[in-house]
Amino acid sequence: MKSSFSPTRPSREALEDALIQRHTRPVYETLKHAHIGIAGLGGLGSNIAVMLTRLGIGSLTLADFDCVDLSNLNRQHYMLTHLGQQKTEALAQQLYAINPYIQLELHSHRITESNAADIFKECSIVCEAFDDPEAKAALVNTLLEAGQQTIIAASGLAGYGSANSIKTHRVMKRLYICGDNESDIADGLCLMAPRACLCAAHQANMALRLLLGLKEP
């Protein structure tokens, strides 16, 4: 039987009204005017972006030099139809399908110590979502030294340990770290969707809390 469902694009006003009903107008207005950066669009970054878009964040800066590979699909927010595409483009397609009015700034090249500050200069919050520990440290240090952004980083999400071990910690005035701070693929653990998504949710939730003026102890 052929489906009779025909997707329609709601007006900006209709989508805004739906979010206001769920979030209240003050919360919606705060999120609408927010600009958040995501460095790395893998298991963490792709899922963070989807959650922030569903929240109604007005602008996202997305940065990743990589293309979607078959090995990504066990934990990253991509489909078979995205194979071979730049992750920035593949993710943008999905985000526009959730909210066609979101503002996206895409950077499909490698983030380095020399360009990170410029890439994320318009963002009040940057979610670090790299796999490589050295790249993580370089990004965090660069942004802490060069900008005024608050950084929400990740450390320890590999394997299939207890979900309860993933937590959010404030380690500096402008730095939060989400994860268990222990598990690592270097220890022979694999990266899997549940804990990757759990950690991504912690990062997205911390971004939401910061935008609403809340902090972790």
C-alpha positions in Angstrom: 0.0 0.0 0.0 1.4 3.4 -0.9 1.7 5.8 2.0 -0.7 8.8 1.9 1.6 10.8 4.1 2.9 14.0 2.5 5.4 16.0 4.5 4.8 19.7 4.6 7.0 22.6 5.7 5.5 24.5 8.6 5.7 28.2 8.7 8.4 29.8 10.9 5.6 31.1 13.1 4.0 27.6 13.5 7.3 26.0 14.5 8.0 28.8 16.9 4.6 28.5 18.5 5.1 24.8 19.0 8.4 25.3 20.7 7.0 28.1 22.9 4.2 25.8 24.0 6.8 23.3 25.1 9.5 25.6 26.5 7.7 28.8 27.5 8.4 32.0 25.6 11.3 33.2 27.8 13.2 30.0 27.4 12.4 29.9 23.7 13.7 33.4 23.1 16.9 32.7 24.9 17.6 29.6 22.8 16.6 31.3 19.6 19.2 33.9 20.0 22.0 31.5 21.0 25.0 30.6 18.8 26.8 27.4 19.7 29.8 25.8 18.0 30.5 22.1 17.7 34.0 20.9 16.9 33.9 17.5 15.4 30.8 15.8 14.0 31.2 12.2 14.9 29.5 10.2 17.6 29.4 13.1 20.0 29.1 16.1 17.7 26.4 14.8 15.3 24.2 13.8 18.2 24.8 17.1 20.0 23.8 19.0 16.9 20.6 17.1 16.5 19.6 17.7 20.2 20.5 21.4 20.1 18.4 21.8 16.9 15.4 20.2 18.5 15.8 22.6 21.4 15.4 25.5 19.0 19.0 26.9 19.2 19.0 29.6 16.6 22.6 29.3 15.2 25.2 26.5 15.0 28.7 26.6 13.8 29.6 23.0 12.6 33.2 22.0 11.9 34.7 18.7 10.7 37.0 17.9 7.8 35.9 14.2 7.4 33.4 12.4 5.2 30.8 9.8 6.3 32.2 6.3 6.3 30.5 2.9 6.8 32.3 2.5 10.1 30.6 5.6 11.5 27.1 4.3 11.4 27.2 2.3 14.6 27.1 5.5 16.7 27.0 8.7 14.6 23.8 10.4 13.4 24.1 9.5 9.7 22.4 7.1 7.3 23.6 4.9 4.5 22.4 7.6 2.1 25.1 9.9 3.5 28.1 7.7 2.8 30.9 9.6 1.1 29.4 13.0 1.9 31.2 15.6 3.9 29.9 15.3 7.5 29.1 19.0 7.6 26.8 18.7 4.5 25.2 15.4 5.6 24.4 16.7 9.1 23.1 20.0 7.7 20.6 18.1 5.6 19.3 16.4 8.8 19.2 19.6 10.8 17.3 21.5 8.1 14.8 18.6 8.1 14.2 19.2 11.8 14.2 23.0 11.6 14.4 24.6 8.2 14.9 28.0 9.8 18.0 27.3 11.8 21.2 29.3 10.9 24.1 27.0 10.1 27.7 27.9 9.5 29.7 25.0 8.0 33.5 24.5 8.1 34.6 21.4 6.1 38.3 21.6 6.9 40.5 20.6 9.8 40.4 22.7 12.9 43.8 23.8 14.1 45.3 26.0 16.7 45.7 28.7 14.1 42.1 28.8 12.9 40.0 27.6 15.9 39.5 31.0 17.4 38.3 32.5 14.1 36.0 29.6 13.3 34.2 29.8 16.7 34.5 33.6 17.2 30.7 34.2 17.1 29.9 31.3 19.5 29.3 31.8 23.3 29.6 28.1 23.9 31.7 25.5 22.0 31.2 21.7 22.4 34.4 19.8 21.9 33.7 16.5 20.2 37.0 15.2 18.9 38.3 11.6 19.1 42.0 12.4 19.3 43.3 13.4 22.8 45.9 15.7 21.4 43.4 17.5 19.2 41.1 17.8 22.2 43.7 19.4 24.4 44.9 21.8 21.6 41.4 23.0 20.9 40.5 23.5 24.6 43.7 25.4 25.3 43.5 27.5 22.2 39.9 28.7 22.9 40.5 29.2 26.6 43.5 31.4 25.8 42.1 33.2 22.8 38.4 33.7 23.4 35.6 34.2 25.9 33.6 31.0 25.1 32.7 28.4 27.6 34.0 25.0 26.5 32.1 21.8 27.1 34.5 18.9 26.4 34.2 15.1 26.7 36.5 12.5 28.2 35.7 8.9 28.8 32.7 7.4 26.9 34.1 4.2 25.3 32.8 0.7 25.9 29.6 -0.5 27.5 30.1 0.3 31.2 27.3 1.7 33.4 25.5 4.7 32.1 25.6 6.1 35.7 29.4 6.6 35.4 29.0 9.4 32.8 28.7 12.8 34.6 29.3 16.5 34.0 32.0 18.2 35.9 33.0 21.9 36.1 36.8 21.9 36.2 37.5 25.6 35.4 35.4 28.8 35.2 34.9 28.3 31.4 35.5 24.6 31.1 33.2 21.6 31.7 34.0 18.0 31.0 31.4 15.3 30.4 32.2 11.5 30.6 33.6 9.0 33.1 37.2 10.4 32.7 38.5 6.8 32.5 37.3 4.6 29.6 39.4 4.9 26.4 39.6 3.1 23.1 43.3 2.8 23.8 42.4 0.2 26.5 40.8 -2.0 23.8 37.2 -0.6 24.4 35.0 0.1 21.4 32.9 3.1 20.7 29.2 2.3 20.8 26.0 4.3 20.4 24.5 4.2 23.9 27.4 5.8 25.8 28.3 8.1 22.9 24.7 9.4 22.9 24.7 9.6 26.7 27.8 11.8 26.7 26.5 13.9 23.9 23.3 14.4 25.8 25.3 15.6 28.8 27.1 18.1 26.6 23.9 19.4 25.0 22.2 19.6 28.4 25.1 21.5 29.9 24.9 24.0 27.0 21.2 24.4 27.7 21.8 25.0 31.4 24.5 27.6 30.7 22.2 29.5 28.3 19.6 29.6 31.0 22.0 30.9 33.6 22.5 27.6 35.4 25.8 26.0 36.4 27.2 22.7 37.7 28.9 22.7 41.1 
